Amino acid sequence: MMKKKIGLLGGIGPETTGEFYLTLISKYQGKGLIQTNEDFPQIVINSIPAPELLMESLAEVVLDSYLRGMRELEEWGVDFIAMICNTVHVFYDFLQKQIDTPIIDLRREMRTVLSRRNVQSMIILGTPMTIYKGLYRFEGILCRDLGEMEMKALTTAIFNFNKGYEKRRQIHIVQEISKTYFKKCDLVVAGCSEIGLMLKNGDVPFLNPMDVLAESVVEHSLQPASRRTSFPRRRELPGSTMLMGRA
């Protein structure tokens, strides 16, 4: 029986939080870890109404909601936290310094997966913050750049999809962009959780960091309860704690 209490910081956005929970449950089932309902881990989901982290320049106060959400999870006694959002991981080091509970480092997990797959080139479809701050840019992997028009269209699609406005249209926009750029690289990376939802039933194969995160959650939840989960601190991304302006 799994003893660790898992903390999920969600609500950013809510739809992807629900999808992540279902993905997580499926992974436990798929690994043959569940014989009875008691075998599922305790999972605490804190779905917070936090501001979007779409743009590349943000005021520091924007992170207050995220910090409150993680401190609440900490008060509820979770053993570790997974943040169900790509963009917030730009500020991983800053956020981890504010709490004692370990946070899974999705950037580190992604680097491991991309290295294992021997990816040579990729396109990241995500928020301006994720792309311009280089969250998933790694040495040795060519990262194709989106055109200005595509970047604006992608940002608008993310915002509109999250608020439920003409969702089929937003899905079509994102899938068409992915088809265009997939011809130029080895891999499409869904660098925003909403992008992952919009690409889910499309024709282009892609890597969803939320799947990588879910796999990491399972792995860490299976460590002995007496062993405190810890994640090595990484060097901060350029500008990750300087919230105003591009790195």
C-alpha atoms as one frame of an Amber mdcrd trajectory, in Angstrom:
protein
   0.000   0.000   0.000   1.298   3.453  -0.942   1.699   5.671   2.094   2.830
   8.980   0.625   0.378  11.842   0.443   0.562  13.549  -2.951  -0.094  17.269
  -3.327  -1.298  18.623  -6.669  -1.342  22.359  -7.308  -4.036  22.752  -9.942
  -6.611  25.151 -11.292  -4.159  26.531 -13.844  -6.279  25.688 -15.632  -9.046
  23.610 -14.023  -9.748  21.450 -17.084  -6.162  20.271 -17.318  -6.199  19.547
 -13.585  -9.079  17.116 -14.068  -7.326  15.516 -17.034  -4.105  15.171 -15.043
  -5.894  13.413 -12.191  -7.403  10.874 -14.603  -4.002  10.359 -16.251  -2.425
   9.750 -12.863  -5.036   7.171 -11.880  -4.600   5.404 -15.234  -0.855   5.155
 -14.678  -1.318   3.441 -11.311  -3.788   1.027 -12.879  -1.612   0.426 -15.936
   1.367  -0.524 -13.779  -0.694  -3.190 -12.000  -0.397  -1.383  -8.664  -4.104
  -1.435  -7.830  -5.814  -4.532  -6.473  -8.420  -2.804  -4.297  -9.533   0.801
  -3.882  -7.340   1.023  -0.782  -4.271   0.683  -2.985  -4.730   4.135  -4.509
  -2.567   6.854  -2.942  -4.029   9.779  -1.052  -4.076  12.728  -3.430  -4.799
  16.274  -2.292  -5.787  18.605  -5.143  -5.692  22.328  -4.482  -7.372  23.950
  -7.483  -6.513  27.632  -7.188  -8.083  30.572  -9.083  -4.677  32.023  -9.963
  -3.856  34.566 -12.696  -2.691  33.198 -16.044   1.043  33.218 -16.692   0.700
  33.804 -20.413   2.900  36.807 -21.067   6.672  37.084 -20.817   6.574  40.007
 -18.360   4.810  39.623 -15.023   4.580  41.528 -11.772   5.869  39.562  -8.782
   2.488  39.807  -7.045   1.086  37.426  -9.687   2.839  34.517  -7.944   1.137
  35.206  -4.600  -1.799  32.925  -5.436   0.560  30.112  -6.378   2.524  30.465
  -3.155  -0.640  30.474  -1.052  -1.811  27.341  -2.803   1.442  25.517  -2.133
   1.580  26.634   1.484  -1.935  25.261   1.942  -0.795  21.920   0.544   2.151
  22.031   2.914  -0.183  22.694   5.857  -2.250  19.687   4.793   0.804  17.481
   5.218   1.594  16.368   1.670   4.945  14.665   1.118   5.671  16.386  -2.183
   3.985  18.708  -4.674   3.415  18.533  -8.426   2.434  21.773 -10.173  -0.058
  21.029 -12.959   1.103  23.816 -15.230   4.117  24.157 -17.500   4.729  27.884
 -17.288   4.874  28.092 -13.493   7.997  25.903 -13.619   9.882  28.911 -14.977
   9.781  30.068 -11.347  10.569  26.670  -9.824  13.644  27.756  -7.860  11.952
  30.857  -6.493   8.885  28.883  -5.383  10.862  25.987  -3.910  12.802  28.395
  -1.710   9.539  29.592  -0.153   8.396  26.191   1.163   9.973  23.133   2.777
   7.910  20.521   0.941   9.747  19.246  -2.169   8.328  20.226  -5.562   8.871
  17.991  -8.587  11.157  19.760 -11.066   9.443  19.251 -14.426  12.280  20.874
 -16.379  14.685  18.274 -15.002  12.260  15.450 -15.777  11.795  16.705 -19.340
  15.531  16.894 -19.941  15.837  13.250 -18.904  13.031  12.132 -21.225  14.308
  14.110 -24.230  17.816  12.758 -23.714  16.509   9.199 -23.471  14.609   9.665
 -26.734  17.679  11.168 -28.418  15.646  14.119 -29.704  17.693  16.293 -32.059
  15.176  19.022 -32.900  11.790  20.126 -31.601   9.171  22.849 -31.613   7.627
  24.022 -28.351   4.014  25.146 -28.472   3.396  27.081 -25.286   2.954  30.445
 -23.635   5.330  33.320 -24.440   6.735  32.971 -20.916   7.579  29.284 -21.392
   9.119  29.830 -24.812  11.046  33.066 -24.259  12.392  32.024 -20.861  13.664
  28.778 -22.394  11.992  26.399 -19.950  12.444  23.398 -22.236  15.476  24.557
 -24.211  18.467  22.308 -23.641  21.994  22.251 -24.968  22.371  19.858 -27.881
  18.726  20.043 -29.002  17.778  22.414 -31.799  14.641  24.311 -30.839  12.697
  25.742 -33.767  11.161  29.186 -33.284   7.533  30.038 -33.905   6.742  32.948
 -36.180   5.296  36.084 -34.594   1.843  35.479 -36.071   1.779  31.868 -34.869
   2.894  32.918 -31.394   0.070  35.447 -31.141  -2.460  32.939 -32.472  -1.261
  30.316 -30.003  -1.488  32.695 -27.040  -5.013  33.741 -27.989  -6.062  30.111
 -28.460  -4.770  29.160 -25.001  -6.633  32.030 -23.346  -9.875  31.382 -25.230
  -9.780  27.618 -24.700  -9.365  28.042 -20.952 -12.440  30.267 -20.730 -14.456
  27.928 -22.973 -14.797  30.298 -25.916 -15.214  28.582 -29.318 -13.158  25.613
 -28.175 -13.354  23.756 -31.484 -11.911  26.786 -33.239  -9.034  27.021 -30.755
  -8.296  23.320 -31.179  -8.240  23.723 -34.967  -5.819  26.666 -34.749  -3.387
  24.804 -32.502  -3.530  21.592 -34.505  -2.854  23.427 -37.770   0.183  25.157
 -36.258   1.470  21.816 -34.972   1.107  20.230 -38.433   3.085  23.047 -40.043
   6.024  22.858 -37.662   6.110  19.082 -37.193   7.433  18.837 -40.762  10.520
  20.797 -39.674  11.575  18.879 -36.555  11.619  15.551 -34.706   9.117  16.387
 -32.010   6.295  18.712 -30.992   6.278  19.571 -27.277   3.028  20.742 -25.688
   4.605  23.453 -23.549   1.279  24.522 -22.051  -1.182  22.176 -20.368  -4.069
  23.541 -22.454  -2.044  22.883 -25.606  -1.764  19.262 -24.496  -5.552  19.031
 -24.332  -5.979  20.664 -27.730  -3.496  18.313 -29.415  -4.861  15.215 -27.695
  -7.010  13.907 -30.552  -5.036  15.401 -33.418  -2.944  13.785 -36.145   0.459
  15.009 -34.969   2.378  12.936 -32.394   3.586  15.068 -29.513   5.189  14.934
 -26.099   3.004  16.211 -23.287   5.058  17.333 -20.257   1.987  16.645 -18.115
   2.371  12.941 -18.938   6.024  13.187 -17.923   4.960  14.872 -14.687   2.360
  12.190 -13.957   4.969   9.467 -14.440   7.275  11.272 -12.021   4.484  11.572
  -9.444   3.937   7.808  -9.554   7.662   7.126  -9.243   8.115   9.375  -6.223
   4.948   8.171  -4.523   6.320   4.627  -4.564   9.433   5.542  -2.613   9.329
   4.318   1.011   7.274   6.597   3.238  10.118   6.806   5.734  12.356   8.272
   3.041  11.723  11.959   2.486  11.365  12.809  -1.177  13.937  15.355  -2.287
  14.733  16.886  -5.643  18.144  18.378  -6.491  18.084  22.151  -6.791  18.749
  23.315 -10.319  20.353  26.531 -11.400  17.677  29.127 -12.006  16.650  29.978
 -15.534  17.882  33.388 -16.633  15.425  35.955 -15.342  13.248  33.427 -13.512
  13.241  35.446 -10.305  13.422  38.751 -12.116   9.802  38.713 -13.129   9.786
  41.898 -15.143  11.010  41.555 -18.720  12.625  38.907 -20.881  15.800  37.138
 -19.887
